[in-house]
Amino acid sequence: MVGGAKVKMRPVGATARVGRLGRPVISTRTGGALEIVTGVSEPGFNPLDLLYSSLAACLALSARIAASHMGLLDRFEGVAVDVSGEKSVEEPYRIVRFDIKIEIAGDFDAATRAALAHAAEDICTVSNTLKGEAEFVLSVAG
């Protein structure tokens, strides 16, 4: 239990499969599936889009949770989170900066919007993970 509330656990994880030809397909433990694009101008999601999308979605949900925790949900009309970033130009390739814009709709002053945004960042599992040093445990199967 966290903070006195029951935490509901959802099966998590994803599997990516790709053959000699064709696009990769990812699937979730709950049955979701998504085809990954590989072309630079091809519409759809590539792995970096999914990273940015995960952060955006987590922050949006966390902003709503923050509004609830702060007793402001009745004035909270919605949130839009835009995430992009800068990729390194040298190996090992990685995202070196995340650019995040959070637009909170509702009857709030600038200070309250900022407090909601920062609370969302603190609540969001994805942002906390990206800022941390998660351990990678790799196993190789034959």
Solvent accessible surface area in square Angstrom, and as a share of the most:
residue,aa,sasa,rsa
1,M,169,0.76
2,V,110,0.63
3,G,86,0.83
4,G,63,0.61
5,A,60,0.46
6,K,169,0.72
7,V,83,0.48
8,K,190,0.81
9,M,168,0.75
10,R,157,0.57
11,P,87,0.54
12,V,115,0.66
13,G,36,0.35
14,A,68,0.52
15,T,49,0.29
16,A,72,0.56
17,R,176,0.64
18,V,97,0.56
19,G,53,0.51
20,R,215,0.78
21,L,135,0.67
22,G,63,0.61
23,R,107,0.39
24,P,28,0.18
25,V,64,0.37
26,I,37,0.19
27,S,43,0.28
28,T,60,0.35
29,R,144,0.53
30,T,67,0.39
31,G,67,0.64
32,G,35,0.34
33,A,77,0.60
34,L,63,0.31
35,E,86,0.39
36,I,6,0.03
37,V,11,0.06
38,T,101,0.59
39,G,34,0.33
40,V,162,0.93
41,S,110,0.71
42,E,48,0.22
43,P,119,0.75
44,G,49,0.47
45,F,82,0.34
46,N,53,0.27
47,P,90,0.57
48,L,63,0.31
49,D,51,0.26
50,L,46,0.23
51,L,54,0.27
52,Y,36,0.14
53,S,42,0.27
54,S,53,0.34
55,L,4,0.02
56,A,19,0.14
57,A,54,0.42
58,C,23,0.14
59,L,1,0.00
60,A,26,0.20
61,L,97,0.48
62,S,4,0.03
63,A,0,0.00
64,R,128,0.47
65,I,73,0.37
66,A,1,0.01
67,A,0,0.00
68,S,55,0.36
69,H,136,0.61
70,M,81,0.36
71,G,59,0.57
72,L,25,0.13
73,L,83,0.41
74,D,128,0.66
75,R,95,0.35
76,F,28,0.12
77,E,139,0.63
78,G,22,0.21
79,V,38,0.22
80,A,59,0.46
81,V,24,0.14
82,D,90,0.47
83,V,20,0.11
84,S,53,0.34
85,G,28,0.27
86,E,77,0.35
87,K,102,0.43
88,S,15,0.09
89,V,137,0.78
90,E,125,0.56
91,E,132,0.59
92,P,102,0.64
93,Y,125,0.48
94,R,124,0.45
95,I,28,0.14
96,V,76,0.44
97,R,120,0.44
98,F,60,0.25
99,D,55,0.29
100,I,74,0.37
101,K,131,0.55
102,I,43,0.22
103,E,105,0.47
104,I,7,0.04
105,A,45,0.35
106,G,15,0.14
107,D,109,0.57
108,F,15,0.06
109,D,89,0.46
110,A,85,0.66
111,A,75,0.58
112,T,28,0.16
113,R,81,0.30
114,A,47,0.36
115,A,43,0.34
116,L,0,0.00
117,A,22,0.17
118,H,118,0.53
119,A,27,0.21
120,A,0,0.00
121,E,51,0.23
122,D,102,0.53
123,I,60,0.31
124,C,1,0.00
125,T,99,0.58
126,V,40,0.23
127,S,6,0.04
128,N,69,0.35
129,T,68,0.40
130,L,68,0.34
131,K,125,0.53
132,G,42,0.40
133,E,175,0.78
134,A,59,0.46
135,E,150,0.67
136,F,188,0.78
137,V,129,0.74
138,L,157,0.78
139,S,102,0.66
140,V,136,0.78
141,A,100,0.77
142,G,131,1.26
